[in-house]
Amino acid sequence: MVSRPRRITVVSRFVRLCLVPALLALTACGGGGHGSPGAPGLGDPYFPKAGNGGYDVSHYALALDYAPDTRRLTGTATITARATQHLSAFDLDLKGLTVDDVTVEGERARWDREGQELTVRPPEGLDDGETFEVRVRYSGTPRTITDPDGSQEGWLRTESGALALGEPMGSMTWFPGNHHPADKASYDIAVTVPKGLRAVSNGELTGERTRAGRTTFSWRSAEPMAGYVATVAIGAYEIRRSTAGDVPVYTAVDPGEDGASVDELPDVMEWAEYNFGPYPFSSTGVIIAGAGDSDYALETQNRPVFPGAPDTELLVHEIAHQWFGNSVTPKTWRDMWLNEGFATYAEWLWAEDQGGDSAQETFEALYDSDDADLWAFPPAEPPGAEHISDRPVYDRGAMVVHKIRQTVGDDAFYDLVQGWTADRRHGNASTDDFTEYVEQRAPDEDFGRIWADWLYGEGQPDRP
């Protein structure tokens, strides 16, 4: 991302719901079989209720129908997952919307809701290691939610349709799931809209069919994807198809926006592959939304969203995220600097390679600036959820990357970066994973001061 304004226990919840007669017809009380409930959150340091314990999702199949005039969304989410414990119940994250029906392995399941938690109780329980399918039918008006930093995400209404943005928690407003970056999955997303509009999502367009005045667009993302970089853009988009090397390009441009800047995408892709290693996905492109639809760009997987025509630096930033954030995804939201520090440093490298300021000059200019916000906190330890998109995560994170480059030299640095993207391709990584990797790849170097002063240190480090 860039350009952003910078429980009760399961047992007590179960008892309370079972004692409310009005809820008995809508929720599931009792039952559940052997095992124990999965945790209603993964304990993320900033979003503790994000995600859920007891299972790993491997695939989402989403069938969505949206009516822009009434703002009504009707959906069916079919989720394939594997139990990681004996489960009597498990949770899905879903904020707002009305749940109409839930089945597990084809049998109707009991369920109840509290806040963003949809608790499902399979009729027979699930064995540790068992692969299972849960299907949720739901409907209603999806919400726009306000992040801790004040920005808007979730399901954003637009002039002709809608735009779904999910960082950090907005995806739970339009489909139920295990909404934490640690649980990535493949996706099939089919969206039905009025004829004349288009529905653009991640991955490749596999089908387009019109019937009775409505068109269904089917999209497939075979590579693992975190829920927060899933997107749906519905509108009167102009579609442009091309290639970047051997990679297909699919770009959607709002008719009121200038799409000329996307002509630079093949050059940016070629440059990024040269520096960061093979492109990790099977297609690329961008979505240029209409002015006012959102006020920030987001690195939605293989097709980033921009609030208007991006300049080259912003395009470089979001394309770099395809390696740093989308393919190599943080284990927790505390690890955001691994996304934003590298994407910001990509801007520095682009400027350097295009004859602009060198990365060293950019580093020194930042160090000598009077901007106290840059030193407000260490990039690896934002003080709260409202700060995960603040300047230290971006710019000071990039300064950490530059210090590593200074220490190991250019050849070793690019080997290290490409090794990192290959080693963690389509996986997750924490800050500890990264620092250990760097030390293993450059065992003769001392990174102690970089970690202590630049990555975790409070305030401005001494002049380098």
N, C-alpha and C positions, 0 to 999 in steps of 0.2 A: 504494500500500500504506500501511497505517497500523497502529498498535498492535503492531508487532513488537518483540521484545527488542532494545532498541536497543544435444621430440618427436623424439622422434626424427624424422628426415627421412622423407619418403615413400619415397625410394629405399632407405634402410637398412631400413625396415620391410618393404618389398616383398621384399628379399633374404632377410631373416630368415625371413619366413613361407614363402617358397618352398623353404627348406632344411629345413623341418619336415615330414616325410612325413605325420604324423598329421593335419595340417591340410589336406592337398591335396584331400581329398574335400569339405571344407566351404568352402574359400576359393578365390579366383580369383588365380592367379599367371600372369603373362605377358599377352599380348594387349593390347588397349586402343586400337589404331589410332593415327591421327595426333594431333598436339597434345601438350599437357603436362597434368599433373594440376592440378586446382584446389587452392588452399591449404586445409589442414585447420583453418582458423580465420581469423577476420577481424582478429585482433590487437587486440581490445578491451583498453583499459588495465587492466581488472580481471578479465576473463574472456577471455583471449587465444584459447582454443580454441573459444569460442562462435561459432556460425555457420560458414560455409565460403565459399571464394572460387570464382570461375569461373562462377557462374550466379546468376540471380534467380528465386525462386519466384513464380508468379502465383496458384496455386490448390492447396489440399489437399482431397482427398476421402478421408475416414477412415471405414472400416467396422469397428466395434468390437463384440466380443461378450464380456460379462463375467459370470462366475459367482461371486457373492459367497461362496458356501460354500467353494469351493476357492481363491478369489482368482486364478483364471486369467483372463487377458486374451488374446483372439485378435484380431488386427487385420490389416487390409490398408490400406496408405497408398498412394494414387495421387497423385503429385505432378507438377504441370505447371510447367515452368520454361523459362527461356531462357538459353542459354549466352552468357557475356560474354567468352569466349576460345575458342580451339580446345582442346577438352578430350579428353584420353585417359582421364581418370579424374576423379571428383569425390567429395566426402565428404558424408555426412549425419550429424547428431548423433543418437545413440541410446545411452542408458545402460541396461544390463541387457537383459532379454528375449532371445529366441532368434530369429535371422533364419532363416526357412525357405526363402525364395526371393526373387530380385530379377530384374526384367526392365526393359529400357530399350527403348522403342518396340516393345513386344511380344515382344522377343527376350531369351532368358535372358542375364543379364550375370554376369560374374565379380565377386567381391566378397571382401573380408576385413575384419577388425575389430581394432581396438586401442583400449582404453579406451572413450571415448564416440564414437569415430570409426568409421563404417561407410563404407568406401571402395568405390565402385562403378566398374567398368571396362566401359564400353559396348563391344559387339562391334566396332563400326566407328569409334568416336570420334565426337565432335560438333563441328560447325562453329561458329565465332563467330557469334552471332546466331540460331542454330537453336533453335526451340522443340521441347522433347522431353518425354516422359512416362516417369517411373520409377515402378515399382510394387514395393512391399516387403510381403511377407507375413511376419508375425512372431507370436510367442506367448510366454507365460510369466507369471511373477508380477511385475508392475511394482513398482518400488522407491519407497520414501520416502527422500529424501536430506536431509542436514543442510546448511544454508547456512553460509557463512563467519561469519555473525552468530549462528549457533546455532539458528535457527528451522527448522521442518520444511516441506518442500515436496515436490512430485512427486505420486505417487499415494498418498493417505492413506486407509487403511482406516477405515471408519465402522461403526457398530453394524449398519446394514442394507445397506450398500453401499460406496461409495467417494466420494472428493472429490479432484479433480485441481486442484492449484494450481501455477503455473509461474514465479513471480518469484523469482530471475532465470533459473534454468536447469532448473526442474522439468519442463517440458513434454517434454523429451527422454526422460523415463522412461516415457511412454505412446505416443509416436509419433515416427518418424524425420522429421527436417526440417532446415531451415536456421535454427537456433534462436538468432537474434540480433535485437534490435529493429530493426536497419537493414533487414531483409528482411521486409516485410509482404505478406500475401496474403489472398485470399478463402478461405472454408472451407465445405465440406459435411461434417457430422459425423453419422453414423448409429450409434446405440448400441443393442444388443440386450441385454435384461436379463430376469430371471424375471418372469412375469406378476405384477402387484401392486406392483411397484416402478416408479419413474419415472426416466428419464434426462434431465437438464436440461443444456443447453449454451448457447452463444452464438447470437445472431441470432434467427431466427424458426423456430418449429416448423412444418415443412412436411408431416409425415406421422407417423402413429401406427398401427402394424399389429401384431396379435397372431396368432401361429400356433404351434401345438404347445406351448402353455404359456410362450411367450416373446414379449415385446413389443419392437418396434423403434421407436425415436423418431428421427426425422430432422430435423436442424437445418441452417439455412443462414445464413451471414454473408456478405452480398454486399460489404459495405464492407471495405477492407483491415484486417487485424488482425495484430498482432505475436504470435508464438507464446506469449510469456510471459503474455498475458492471455486465452488460450484456457482453457476449463474444461469439465469434465464432472462433474456431481453426480448420484450414483445413490443412491436411497433411497425411503422411503415418504413422499414429499413431498405436502403439500396444495397444490393449485394455485389461484391467484387471478388472474383476468383482469380488466383494466379499461383505462382510457385516461388519459393525461396530455396534455391538449389533443388533438392529432390523433395522438399517438404511442401505439401499443399497449403495454400493460403486461402482462408475464407474470412472476409471482412464485411462487417455490417456498419453502414454509415447512415445516421439520421439525415433526412433530406435537407434539413436546415444547416447542416455542418459541412465544412470543407474537408474532404477526405484525401486531399493531395499529399498530406504528410505520410500516409501509409505507403506511398511509393518508396520510402526509405527503408521499409521493413526488410526486404531481401539483403540490403547492405548491412543492416544492424544484425540480422541473423547470422550472416557469414562471419562478421567480426566477433560475435559472441561465441560461436562454435570454435573459432580459432583460439580464443582465450580461455574458454571454460570447458571445452570438450564437446562431444557429440550432443546434439539437441535431444532432450529426453522424451519428446512426445512425437506423435505421428502426424500432427498438423499444427498450424499456427494461424495467426490472424489477429484482428482487433475488433472491438465494438466501440464505435464513437456514438455515444448517446447524445440526445438533444440537450441544449443548454437548460439548466435548471433541474434536470433529472437527478443529478447528484453533483456534489461539489468536490469530489476527489476521484483519483484514478485508483483502480484496484487490479491486482495481478491475478484475476480469474484464470483458471488453468487453460493454457494454450491459446487463450483468446482474451487478453486483458481488456478491461472496460475503461474508457476515458470520458470525462464530462464534456469534452469538446475536442477539436483537433489538437493532438499533442505536439509539442515541439520535440526535437530530436532527443534531447537529454531525458525527457520524461519517457519517451518510447524506449530508449536504452534501459532505463531503470526498470520498467515493467517487464521487458523481455528478459533482462537478467534474472528477474524473479522466477522465471520458468525453471532455472537451475537452482536458485537459492530461495527456497520457500515452498515451491510447488513440487519439484522432484525431491530435493533434500528438505524435508519439512520439520519444523521444530517439534520437539517432544512435549514442550509446555509453552505457554505464552510468555514465560520468563525468558525464553530463548529467542525472542523476536529479533535481537540484534544480528543473529546469523542470517536472517532474511534481509533486513534493511541496511545493515552495515555493508554487506557485499553488493547489494543493488546500488547503493549510493557510491561505493567505490567503483562500480562499473561506469558510472557517469564520469568520474575522475579519469579513468583509463581511456574512455572514449575521447574526452577533450585532449588528453595527452597525445593520443594516436592521430588526432585530426589537426595537430599543429597548434592547439591552444595551450593553456597553462598545463605544466606537468603536474602529476599527482603530488610531487614534493612541494611545488609552489602552492597548490590548493591546501595541502596540509599546513604549511607555514602561515598562510593567510588566515586560516581558521584559528590556529594557535594564538596568533597575534591580535585577533579580533577582541572587541570589548563585550562580546555577547556572553553574559553570565549564564544564560539558559543552557549553553553548550556543556557547562560543567555542573549542572544541577544535580546529577546523580550518575553513577557508573552505568555504562550501557548494558551490562549483564545483570543489573539489579534495579530495574525501575521500581520506584517506591509504591506503586499501586497500578490497578488496571487502567486508570485514566491517563497513565504516562507511557504506555507501551508504544505509542506512536510519536513521542516527543523527540526533540533534536538530539539528545545524547544517544538514543538508540540508532538514529540514522548517521549523523555526522561523526560523533565520537566513535560509533561502531566502525565507520569507514577508516577512522584514524588508527584503530587497532589493527585492521587489515593492512594498512600502509606500514605500520611498525613491523609487522611480520615480514613484509616484503623487504624493508630496509635490512632486517636481520639476516635473511637467508640469501638475498640477491635475486635478480630477476629470473634467471633460468630455473632455479630451485623453487621460486615462488609460483611460477606458472605450472610447474610439475606438481607442486603441492595442491594447488587449486583444482587442477584437472583430476588429480588422484582422489581428492575429496568428493567431487561430484560423481565420479565413477563408483567409488566405494560405497557411498550412501544413496545411490540412484534409486528413486522411488521408495525411499525409506524415511526414517525419522532420525533426528540427531539432537543432542543437548549441547550446551556450552562445554560441559566436561568432556563429551565425546570429541568435540573439535579441538580443545586444547591438548588432549592426550594424543590425538592424531598428529597435530603439528609437531609435538615433541618427539613422537616416534619417527616422523619423516625427516626431522633435522636433529638427530640426537647429539650432535656436537655443539649446538647453539643453546644459549641460556635465555629462556623466555620469561624467567621469573619476574623481572621488572615490568614487562609488558602486561602480564596478567595482573600483577599487584597494583600497578599504577594506572594503566590505561583501561583495562577491562573491568576491574573491581574497585579501583581506588576512588575515594571521595575527592572532589575538587579538581583543580587543574594540576596536572603533573608538572614537575620541574621541567624546564626547557630541555628538549632532547638534544 
